[in-house]
Amino acid sequence: MTAPGPPPPFDPECAAVLAGLPPFPTLAVESLASIRQPPPQFMPPTEEQLAASGAFRVERRIVPGPAGVPDLALTICRPATLPSSRPAIYRVHGGGMIMGNARTALPRYLDWAEELDVVVVAVHYRLAPETPHPGPVEDCLAGYSWLVENADQIGVDPRRIVLAGESAGAGLAAALALLLRDRGGQSPAGELLMAPMLDDRNDSPSVLQMAGVDVWDRARNEFGWTALLGNARGGPDVSPYASPARATDLSGLPPTFLDVGSAETFRSEVVDYASRIWLAGGHAELHVWPGGFHGYDGVAPDAAISRQAGAARLVWLRRLLAD
């Protein structure tokens, strides 16, 4: 493989906002408790904030978890108008497999829900390293299965559920789509994968190019994958239901939207995943946003590329759910 050149530059608008934030903390097992506490500017919204002045009815529902493990929670946000058979977005949160909260960044999804009149269901999956693979993806499967089986209760059309997530959550959504294909579950209507974390091998050209530069760089990526997989990380026997880039067959997947920044660690694996869906005869839409680092749109939501990315995602969802 040809050695990568220098890192692509960050988008100036996004970089200016990033420069004003405190540095990302060093990842270590002994400091996970403090790392998992979000900084003030990224605190998860309350139920009252999610309700958006009455636009949504918000509830936390406890549902059965995977066999033999505790129940899990879902946060359900339904438009406040009369119930009907609506589409739903099943959201899986990011956080490198080791942190994050199902409510963090949820208002972005509620903006789409208000625009498209859909239900949003966010799953509270267990985190690594306390819960290694397959715990997190099995939690996601249990929550999705409950949603399909109880769709009538919350006014959802089970045939029009879109899997969605960002970063590690997008990787788990991609893994869930593979699980549903292979186990014969209700196929989702589509999957919306924003900067998905797909490949535990951590050695792609963009991983090497952005080492020490991106917000979520090679060292942090190795920490997250090792928390999930332990000593198996990077070895020959990692399951595609943990690391979707390991899948040898990407046929039979639902329509898939993927996007990523040009200046982030995951660029190569995301572009490769989209290419392999096309090679398998599938339907994928790929966007590479110039100068985007990992999480640029959360750090700088008003930057031009953040607004363009949000608009593209909304257009794709509207087109998908109109079919």
C-alpha positions as YAML, in Angstrom:
chain: A
units: angstrom
residues:
- id: 1
  name: MET
  ca: [0.00, 0.00, 0.00]
- id: 2
  name: THR
  ca: [1.30, 3.45, -0.92]
- id: 3
  name: ALA
  ca: [2.05, 5.54, 2.16]
- id: 4
  name: PRO
  ca: [-0.61, 8.22, 2.69]
- id: 5
  name: GLY
  ca: [0.24, 11.84, 2.19]
- id: 6
  name: PRO
  ca: [-0.31, 14.63, 4.71]
- id: 7
  name: PRO
  ca: [-3.73, 14.89, 6.36]
- id: 8
  name: PRO
  ca: [-6.41, 16.81, 4.44]
- id: 9
  name: PRO
  ca: [-7.06, 20.18, 6.08]
- id: 10
  name: PHE
  ca: [-9.99, 20.66, 8.42]
- id: 11
  name: ASP
  ca: [-12.89, 22.81, 7.26]
- id: 12
  name: PRO
  ca: [-12.03, 26.33, 8.51]
- id: 13
  name: GLU
  ca: [-15.43, 26.99, 10.11]
- id: 14
  name: CYS
  ca: [-15.42, 23.69, 11.98]
- id: 15
  name: ALA
  ca: [-11.75, 24.03, 12.97]
- id: 16
  name: ALA
  ca: [-12.38, 27.47, 14.47]
- id: 17
  name: VAL
  ca: [-15.10, 26.10, 16.75]
- id: 18
  name: LEU
  ca: [-13.01, 23.06, 17.67]
- id: 19
  name: ALA
  ca: [-10.11, 25.28, 18.69]
- id: 20
  name: GLY
  ca: [-12.28, 26.88, 21.36]
- id: 21
  name: LEU
  ca: [-13.22, 23.60, 23.05]
- id: 22
  name: PRO
  ca: [-11.27, 21.84, 25.81]
- id: 23
  name: PRO
  ca: [-9.00, 19.02, 24.56]
- id: 24
  name: PHE
  ca: [-10.45, 15.53, 24.29]
- id: 25
  name: PRO
  ca: [-9.44, 13.59, 27.44]
- id: 26
  name: THR
  ca: [-6.93, 10.76, 27.33]
- id: 27
  name: LEU
  ca: [-8.73, 7.42, 27.26]
- id: 28
  name: ALA
  ca: [-7.94, 4.95, 30.02]
- id: 29
  name: VAL
  ca: [-9.97, 2.25, 31.76]
- id: 30
  name: GLU
  ca: [-9.39, 3.82, 35.17]
- id: 31
  name: SER
  ca: [-10.76, 7.19, 34.02]
- id: 32
  name: LEU
  ca: [-13.83, 5.94, 32.14]
- id: 33
  name: ALA
  ca: [-16.25, 7.13, 34.83]
- id: 34
  name: SER
  ca: [-15.12, 10.74, 34.44]
- id: 35
  name: ILE
  ca: [-14.79, 10.48, 30.65]
- id: 36
  name: ARG
  ca: [-18.43, 9.37, 30.49]
- id: 37
  name: GLN
  ca: [-19.57, 12.63, 32.09]
- id: 38
  name: PRO
  ca: [-20.39, 14.94, 29.17]
- id: 39
  name: PRO
  ca: [-19.05, 18.50, 29.20]
- id: 40
  name: PRO
  ca: [-21.63, 21.21, 29.93]
- id: 41
  name: GLN
  ca: [-22.10, 22.15, 26.26]
- id: 42
  name: PHE
  ca: [-22.97, 18.53, 25.35]
- id: 43
  name: MET
  ca: [-25.30, 17.58, 28.23]
- id: 44
  name: PRO
  ca: [-28.12, 15.18, 27.23]
- id: 45
  name: PRO
  ca: [-31.49, 16.94, 26.94]
- id: 46
  name: THR
  ca: [-34.17, 16.42, 29.56]
- id: 47
  name: GLU
  ca: [-37.56, 14.86, 28.78]
- id: 48
  name: GLU
  ca: [-39.06, 18.35, 28.89]
- id: 49
  name: GLN
  ca: [-36.57, 19.57, 26.30]
- id: 50
  name: LEU
  ca: [-37.22, 16.53, 24.10]
- id: 51
  name: ALA
  ca: [-40.96, 17.22, 24.27]
- id: 52
  name: ALA
  ca: [-40.26, 20.49, 22.38]
- id: 53
  name: SER
  ca: [-43.11, 22.48, 23.93]
- id: 54
  name: GLY
  ca: [-45.59, 19.68, 23.39]
- id: 55
  name: ALA
  ca: [-44.60, 18.66, 19.87]
- id: 56
  name: PHE
  ca: [-43.68, 15.17, 21.11]
- id: 57
  name: ARG
  ca: [-44.86, 12.75, 23.77]
- id: 58
  name: VAL
  ca: [-41.76, 11.34, 25.42]
- id: 59
  name: GLU
  ca: [-41.57, 8.15, 27.47]
- id: 60
  name: ARG
  ca: [-38.92, 5.81, 28.77]
- id: 61
  name: ARG
  ca: [-40.05, 2.22, 28.21]
- id: 62
  name: ILE
  ca: [-38.39, -0.79, 29.85]
- id: 63
  name: VAL
  ca: [-38.46, -3.78, 27.48]
- id: 64
  name: PRO
  ca: [-37.00, -7.31, 27.56]
- id: 65
  name: GLY
  ca: [-33.27, -7.48, 26.91]
- id: 66
  name: PRO
  ca: [-31.43, -10.36, 25.27]
- id: 67
  name: ALA
  ca: [-32.03, -13.78, 26.81]
- id: 68
  name: GLY
  ca: [-30.47, -14.12, 30.23]
- id: 69
  name: VAL
  ca: [-29.53, -10.47, 30.75]
- id: 70
  name: PRO
  ca: [-31.33, -7.49, 32.31]
- id: 71
  name: ASP
  ca: [-34.12, -5.57, 30.62]
- id: 72
  name: LEU
  ca: [-33.15, -2.51, 28.63]
- id: 73
  name: ALA
  ca: [-34.58, 0.97, 28.19]
- id: 74
  name: LEU
  ca: [-35.93, 2.69, 25.12]
- id: 75
  name: THR
  ca: [-36.62, 6.41, 24.88]
- id: 76
  name: ILE
  ca: [-39.68, 6.84, 22.64]
- id: 77
  name: CYS
  ca: [-40.59, 10.21, 21.12]
- id: 78
  name: ARG
  ca: [-43.92, 10.30, 19.31]
- id: 79
  name: PRO
  ca: [-45.53, 13.24, 17.52]
- id: 80
  name: ALA
  ca: [-48.26, 14.59, 19.78]
- id: 81
  name: THR
  ca: [-50.98, 14.43, 17.12]
- id: 82
  name: LEU
  ca: [-53.42, 11.54, 16.94]
- id: 83
  name: PRO
  ca: [-51.71, 8.14, 16.67]
- id: 84
  name: SER
  ca: [-51.40, 6.56, 13.28]
- id: 85
  name: SER
  ca: [-49.20, 4.06, 11.49]
- id: 86
  name: ARG
  ca: [-46.10, 6.23, 11.11]
- id: 87
  name: PRO
  ca: [-42.57, 5.41, 10.01]
- id: 88
  name: ALA
  ca: [-39.95, 5.27, 12.77]
- id: 89
  name: ILE
  ca: [-36.26, 6.00, 13.17]
- id: 90
  name: TYR
  ca: [-34.54, 3.49, 15.46]
- id: 91
  name: ARG
  ca: [-31.56, 5.44, 16.76]
- id: 92
  name: VAL
  ca: [-28.32, 3.98, 18.15]
- id: 93
  name: HIS
  ca: [-26.08, 6.54, 19.87]
- id: 94
  name: GLY
  ca: [-22.37, 7.08, 19.33]
- id: 95
  name: GLY
  ca: [-19.50, 7.13, 21.77]
- id: 96
  name: GLY
  ca: [-16.76, 4.81, 20.58]
- id: 97
  name: MET
  ca: [-18.48, 1.76, 22.14]
- id: 98
  name: ILE
  ca: [-17.38, 3.04, 25.59]
- id: 99
  name: MET
  ca: [-19.44, 6.16, 26.33]
- id: 100
  name: GLY
  ca: [-22.40, 8.19, 25.15]
- id: 101
  name: ASN
  ca: [-26.05, 8.44, 26.05]
- id: 102
  name: ALA
  ca: [-29.19, 7.60, 24.10]
- id: 103
  name: ARG
  ca: [-30.43, 11.18, 24.53]
- id: 104
  name: THR
  ca: [-27.25, 12.95, 23.42]
- id: 105
  name: ALA
  ca: [-27.79, 14.48, 19.96]
- id: 106
  name: LEU
  ca: [-31.38, 13.21, 19.96]
- id: 107
  name: PRO
  ca: [-32.79, 16.69, 19.14]
- id: 108
  name: ARG
  ca: [-31.22, 16.35, 15.66]
- id: 109
  name: TYR
  ca: [-33.41, 13.30, 15.08]
- id: 110
  name: LEU
  ca: [-36.46, 15.09, 16.47]
- id: 111
  name: ASP
  ca: [-35.95, 17.90, 13.97]
- id: 112
  name: TRP
  ca: [-36.23, 15.25, 11.24]
- id: 113
  name: ALA
  ca: [-39.18, 13.64, 13.01]
- id: 114
  name: GLU
  ca: [-41.08, 16.92, 13.11]
- id: 115
  name: GLU
  ca: [-40.34, 17.52, 9.42]
- id: 116
  name: LEU
  ca: [-41.29, 13.98, 8.33]
- id: 117
  name: ASP
  ca: [-43.93, 13.08, 10.95]
- id: 118
  name: VAL
  ca: [-42.13, 10.00, 12.25]
- id: 119
  name: VAL
  ca: [-41.54, 8.36, 15.63]
- id: 120
  name: VAL
  ca: [-38.01, 8.24, 17.07]
- id: 121
  name: VAL
  ca: [-37.00, 5.33, 19.30]
- id: 122
  name: ALA
  ca: [-33.55, 5.47, 20.95]
- id: 123
  name: VAL
  ca: [-32.01, 2.36, 22.51]
- id: 124
  name: HIS
  ca: [-30.00, 2.49, 25.76]
- id: 125
  name: TYR
  ca: [-27.50, -0.29, 25.02]
- id: 126
  name: ARG
  ca: [-24.83, -1.46, 27.47]
- id: 127
  name: LEU
  ca: [-21.31, -0.11, 27.02]
- id: 128
  name: ALA
  ca: [-17.91, -1.77, 26.71]
- id: 129
  name: PRO
  ca: [-15.66, -2.80, 28.37]
- id: 130
  name: GLU
  ca: [-18.16, -3.78, 31.09]
- id: 131
  name: THR
  ca: [-20.27, -5.35, 28.34]
- id: 132
  name: PRO
  ca: [-18.08, -6.73, 25.52]
- id: 133
  name: HIS
  ca: [-19.33, -8.04, 22.18]
- id: 134
  name: PRO
  ca: [-21.95, -9.38, 21.54]
- id: 135
  name: GLY
  ca: [-23.74, -7.53, 24.35]
- id: 136
  name: PRO
  ca: [-24.19, -4.10, 22.72]
- id: 137
  name: VAL
  ca: [-25.43, -5.36, 19.35]
- id: 138
  name: GLU
  ca: [-27.68, -7.95, 21.00]
- id: 139
  name: ASP
  ca: [-29.20, -5.12, 23.08]
- id: 140
  name: CYS
  ca: [-29.84, -3.21, 19.86]
- id: 141
  name: LEU
  ca: [-31.47, -6.30, 18.35]
- id: 142
  name: ALA
  ca: [-33.68, -6.83, 21.42]
- id: 143
  name: GLY
  ca: [-34.89, -3.23, 21.32]
- id: 144
  name: TYR
  ca: [-35.57, -3.38, 17.59]
- id: 145
  name: SER
  ca: [-37.41, -6.70, 17.95]
- id: 146
  name: TRP
  ca: [-39.62, -5.23, 20.68]
- id: 147
  name: LEU
  ca: [-40.39, -2.24, 18.46]
- id: 148
  name: VAL
  ca: [-41.41, -4.48, 15.55]
- id: 149
  name: GLU
  ca: [-43.54, -6.74, 17.74]
- id: 150
  name: ASN
  ca: [-45.24, -3.84, 19.55]
- id: 151
  name: ALA
  ca: [-45.44, -1.37, 16.69]
- id: 152
  name: ASP
  ca: [-49.21, -1.00, 17.02]
- id: 153
  name: GLN
  ca: [-48.84, 0.20, 20.62]
- id: 154
  name: ILE
  ca: [-46.91, 3.27, 19.60]
- id: 155
  name: GLY
  ca: [-48.36, 3.92, 16.17]
- id: 156
  name: VAL
  ca: [-45.47, 2.63, 14.06]
- id: 157
  name: ASP
  ca: [-45.54, 0.85, 10.72]
- id: 158
  name: PRO
  ca: [-43.10, -2.06, 11.30]
- id: 159
  name: ARG
  ca: [-42.25, -2.18, 7.59]
- id: 160
  name: ARG
  ca: [-40.97, 1.42, 7.63]
- id: 161
  name: ILE
  ca: [-38.37, 1.48, 10.39]
- id: 162
  name: VAL
  ca: [-35.03, 3.11, 9.53]
- id: 163
  name: LEU
  ca: [-31.92, 2.13, 11.50]
- id: 164
  name: ALA
  ca: [-29.82, 5.21, 12.23]
- id: 165
  name: GLY
  ca: [-26.76, 6.16, 14.20]
- id: 166
  name: GLU
  ca: [-23.53, 8.09, 14.30]
- id: 167
  name: SER
  ca: [-19.98, 6.83, 14.88]
- id: 168
  name: ALA
  ca: [-20.09, 3.68, 17.05]
- id: 169
  name: GLY
  ca: [-23.89, 3.82, 16.92]
- id: 170
  name: ALA
  ca: [-23.78, 3.76, 13.14]
- id: 171
  name: GLY
  ca: [-21.43, 0.78, 13.31]
- id: 172
  name: LEU
  ca: [-23.88, -1.01, 15.60]
- id: 173
  name: ALA
  ca: [-26.75, -0.10, 13.24]
- id: 174
  name: ALA
  ca: [-24.78, -1.61, 10.33]
- id: 175
  name: ALA
  ca: [-24.11, -4.74, 12.40]
- id: 176
  name: LEU
  ca: [-27.80, -4.94, 13.31]
- id: 177
  name: ALA
  ca: [-28.76, -4.81, 9.61]
- id: 178
  name: LEU
  ca: [-26.42, -7.77, 8.98]
- id: 179
  name: LEU
  ca: [-27.89, -9.67, 11.94]
- id: 180
  name: LEU
  ca: [-31.45, -9.10, 10.75]
- id: 181
  name: ARG
  ca: [-30.56, -10.22, 7.22]
- id: 182
  name: ASP
  ca: [-28.86, -13.39, 8.45]
- id: 183
  name: ARG
  ca: [-31.33, -14.34, 11.21]
- id: 184
  name: GLY
  ca: [-34.42, -13.58, 9.17]
- id: 185
  name: GLY
  ca: [-35.85, -10.71, 11.23]
- id: 186
  name: GLN
  ca: [-38.09, -7.93, 9.93]
- id: 187
  name: SER
  ca: [-35.93, -6.09, 7.42]
- id: 188
  name: PRO
  ca: [-35.53, -2.37, 8.12]
- id: 189
  name: ALA
  ca: [-36.63, 0.10, 5.47]
- id: 190
  name: GLY
  ca: [-33.12, 1.54, 5.33]
- id: 191
  name: GLU
  ca: [-30.03, 2.40, 7.33]
- id: 192
  name: LEU
  ca: [-28.65, 5.90, 7.89]
- id: 193
  name: LEU
  ca: [-24.97, 5.57, 8.83]
- id: 194
  name: MET
  ca: [-23.25, 8.81, 9.81]
- id: 195
  name: ALA
  ca: [-19.45, 8.45, 10.14]
- id: 196
  name: PRO
  ca: [-19.84, 4.77, 11.04]
- id: 197
  name: MET
  ca: [-17.20, 2.91, 13.08]
- id: 198
  name: LEU
  ca: [-16.91, -0.23, 10.96]
- id: 199
  name: ASP
  ca: [-13.45, -1.82, 11.11]
- id: 200
  name: ASP
  ca: [-11.60, -3.07, 14.20]
- id: 201
  name: ARG
  ca: [-8.37, -3.62, 12.25]
- id: 202
  name: ASN
  ca: [-7.59, 0.09, 12.59]
- id: 203
  name: ASP
  ca: [-5.07, 0.11, 9.73]
- id: 204
  name: SER
  ca: [-6.78, 1.74, 6.73]
- id: 205
  name: PRO
  ca: [-5.11, 4.57, 4.78]
- id: 206
  name: SER
  ca: [-7.18, 7.25, 6.51]
- id: 207
  name: VAL
  ca: [-6.54, 5.72, 9.95]
- id: 208
  name: LEU
  ca: [-2.81, 6.06, 9.30]
- id: 209
  name: GLN
  ca: [-3.13, 9.46, 7.65]
- id: 210
  name: MET
  ca: [-5.17, 11.01, 10.48]
- id: 211
  name: ALA
  ca: [-3.25, 9.44, 13.40]
- id: 212
  name: GLY
  ca: [-2.74, 12.07, 16.07]
- id: 213
  name: VAL
  ca: [-4.75, 14.60, 14.05]
- id: 214
  name: ASP
  ca: [-8.44, 13.66, 14.02]
- id: 215
  name: VAL
  ca: [-10.59, 14.15, 17.11]
- id: 216
  name: TRP
  ca: [-11.12, 10.37, 17.22]
- id: 217
  name: ASP
  ca: [-7.74, 9.16, 16.04]
- id: 218
  name: ARG
  ca: [-5.98, 5.80, 15.73]
- id: 219
  name: ALA
  ca: [-5.07, 5.50, 19.42]
- id: 220
  name: ARG
  ca: [-8.60, 6.30, 20.58]
- id: 221
  name: ASN
  ca: [-10.05, 3.99, 17.96]
- id: 222
  name: GLU
  ca: [-7.84, 1.15, 19.20]
- id: 223
  name: PHE
  ca: [-8.99, 1.80, 22.76]
- id: 224
  name: GLY
  ca: [-12.68, 1.64, 21.77]
- id: 225
  name: TRP
  ca: [-12.34, -1.52, 19.70]
- id: 226
  name: THR
  ca: [-10.20, -3.23, 22.35]
- id: 227
  name: ALA
  ca: [-12.81, -2.40, 24.98]
- id: 228
  name: LEU
  ca: [-15.41, -4.17, 22.83]
- id: 229
  name: LEU
  ca: [-13.31, -7.12, 21.60]
- id: 230
  name: GLY
  ca: [-10.42, -7.55, 24.03]
- id: 231
  name: ASN
  ca: [-7.41, -9.42, 22.69]
- id: 232
  name: ALA
  ca: [-9.40, -10.53, 19.63]
- id: 233
  name: ARG
  ca: [-9.27, -7.00, 18.18]
- id: 234
  name: GLY
  ca: [-7.49, -7.00, 14.85]
- id: 235
  name: GLY
  ca: [-7.18, -10.78, 14.76]
- id: 236
  name: PRO
  ca: [-8.57, -13.26, 12.24]
- id: 237
  name: ASP
  ca: [-11.72, -14.32, 14.09]
- id: 238
  name: VAL
  ca: [-13.68, -11.09, 14.65]
- id: 239
  name: SER
  ca: [-17.38, -11.36, 13.82]
- id: 240
  name: PRO
  ca: [-18.98, -9.06, 11.24]
- id: 241
  name: TYR
  ca: [-21.71, -8.51, 13.84]
- id: 242
  name: ALA
  ca: [-19.03, -6.71, 15.88]
- id: 243
  name: SER
  ca: [-17.03, -5.18, 13.01]
- id: 244
  name: PRO
  ca: [-19.23, -4.90, 9.90]
- id: 245
  name: ALA
  ca: [-16.24, -4.32, 7.60]
- id: 246
  name: ARG
  ca: [-15.39, -7.98, 8.25]
- id: 247
  name: ALA
  ca: [-18.51, -9.14, 6.40]
- id: 248
  name: THR
  ca: [-17.61, -10.97, 3.20]
- id: 249
  name: ASP
  ca: [-21.13, -10.59, 1.77]
- id: 250
  name: LEU
  ca: [-22.87, -7.21, 1.70]
- id: 251
  name: SER
  ca: [-25.76, -8.32, -0.50]
- id: 252
  name: GLY
  ca: [-29.35, -8.19, 0.67]
- id: 253
  name: LEU
  ca: [-29.00, -5.06, 2.78]
- id: 254
  name: PRO
  ca: [-31.64, -2.32, 2.85]
- id: 255
  name: PRO
  ca: [-31.01, 1.00, 1.09]
- id: 256
  name: THR
  ca: [-28.07, 2.59, 2.88]
- id: 257
  name: PHE
  ca: [-26.98, 6.20, 3.35]
- id: 258
  name: LEU
  ca: [-23.36, 6.69, 4.42]
- id: 259
  name: ASP
  ca: [-21.48, 9.88, 5.05]
- id: 260
  name: VAL
  ca: [-18.07, 10.78, 6.46]
- id: 261
  name: GLY
  ca: [-15.64, 13.68, 6.55]
- id: 262
  name: SER
  ca: [-12.64, 13.80, 4.24]
- id: 263
  name: ALA
  ca: [-10.39, 14.59, 7.23]
- id: 264
  name: GLU
  ca: [-11.44, 11.84, 9.60]
- id: 265
  name: THR
  ca: [-10.17, 8.46, 10.69]
- id: 266
  name: PHE
  ca: [-13.12, 6.48, 9.29]
- id: 267
  name: ARG
  ca: [-13.03, 7.88, 5.73]
- id: 268
  name: SER
  ca: [-11.42, 4.86, 4.04]
- id: 269
  name: GLU
  ca: [-13.55, 2.20, 5.70]
- id: 270
  name: VAL
  ca: [-16.78, 4.09, 4.98]
- id: 271
  name: VAL
  ca: [-15.92, 4.61, 1.31]
- id: 272
  name: ASP
  ca: [-14.92, 0.94, 1.04]
- id: 273
  name: TYR
  ca: [-18.14, -0.24, 2.69]
- id: 274
  name: ALA
  ca: [-20.26, 1.76, 0.24]
- id: 275
  name: SER
  ca: [-18.23, 0.44, -2.69]
- id: 276
  name: ARG
  ca: [-18.72, -3.13, -1.55]
- id: 277
  name: ILE
  ca: [-22.49, -2.63, -1.24]
- id: 278
  name: TRP
  ca: [-22.51, -1.45, -4.86]
- id: 279
  name: LEU
  ca: [-20.34, -4.40, -5.92]
- id: 280
  name: ALA
  ca: [-22.88, -6.73, -4.29]
- id: 281
  name: GLY
  ca: [-25.67, -5.13, -6.33]
- id: 282
  name: GLY
  ca: [-27.07, -3.09, -3.45]
- id: 283
  name: HIS
  ca: [-28.32, 0.46, -3.06]
- id: 284
  name: ALA
  ca: [-26.03, 2.94, -1.28]
- id: 285
  name: GLU
  ca: [-25.69, 6.71, -1.25]
- id: 286
  name: LEU
  ca: [-22.29, 8.04, -0.15]
- id: 287
  name: HIS
  ca: [-21.22, 11.57, 0.80]
- id: 288
  name: VAL
  ca: [-17.68, 12.63, 1.77]
- id: 289
  name: TRP
  ca: [-17.80, 16.10, 3.29]
- id: 290
  name: PRO
  ca: [-14.69, 18.19, 2.55]
- id: 291
  name: GLY
  ca: [-12.69, 19.06, 5.64]
- id: 292
  name: GLY
  ca: [-14.96, 17.24, 8.05]
- id: 293
  name: PHE
  ca: [-13.21, 15.73, 11.08]
- id: 294
  name: HIS
  ca: [-14.94, 13.17, 13.30]
- id: 295
  name: GLY
  ca: [-18.01, 14.74, 14.89]
- id: 296
  name: TYR
  ca: [-17.64, 18.04, 13.04]
- id: 297
  name: ASP
  ca: [-21.39, 18.49, 12.70]
- id: 298
  name: GLY
  ca: [-21.94, 18.10, 16.45]
- id: 299
  name: VAL
  ca: [-19.07, 20.45, 17.29]
- id: 300
  name: ALA
  ca: [-20.03, 23.08, 14.70]
- id: 301
  name: PRO
  ca: [-23.69, 22.53, 13.73]
- id: 302
  name: ASP
  ca: [-23.97, 25.92, 12.04]
- id: 303
  name: ALA
  ca: [-20.97, 25.46, 9.72]
- id: 304
  name: ALA
  ca: [-21.81, 25.26, 6.03]
- id: 305
  name: ILE
  ca: [-20.73, 21.62, 5.63]
- id: 306
  name: SER
  ca: [-22.72, 20.64, 8.74]
- id: 307
  name: ARG
  ca: [-25.87, 22.23, 7.34]
- id: 308
  name: GLN
  ca: [-25.26, 20.62, 3.93]
- id: 309
  name: ALA
  ca: [-24.79, 17.21, 5.54]
- id: 310
  name: GLY
  ca: [-27.97, 17.58, 7.59]
- id: 311
  name: ALA
  ca: [-29.92, 18.61, 4.49]
- id: 312
  name: ALA
  ca: [-28.64, 15.61, 2.51]
- id: 313
  name: ARG
  ca: [-29.65, 13.21, 5.27]
- id: 314
  name: LEU
  ca: [-33.13, 14.71, 5.46]
- id: 315
  name: VAL
  ca: [-33.58, 14.53, 1.68]
- id: 316
  name: TRP
  ca: [-32.58, 10.85, 1.73]
- id: 317
  name: LEU
  ca: [-34.98, 10.06, 4.59]
- id: 318
  name: ARG
  ca: [-37.84, 11.89, 2.88]
- id: 319
  name: ARG
  ca: [-37.25, 10.03, -0.40]
- id: 320
  name: LEU
  ca: [-36.93, 6.67, 1.35]
- id: 321
  name: LEU
  ca: [-40.05, 7.06, 3.46]
- id: 322
  name: ALA
  ca: [-42.15, 8.43, 0.61]
- id: 323
  name: ASP
  ca: [-41.82, 5.13, -1.29]
...
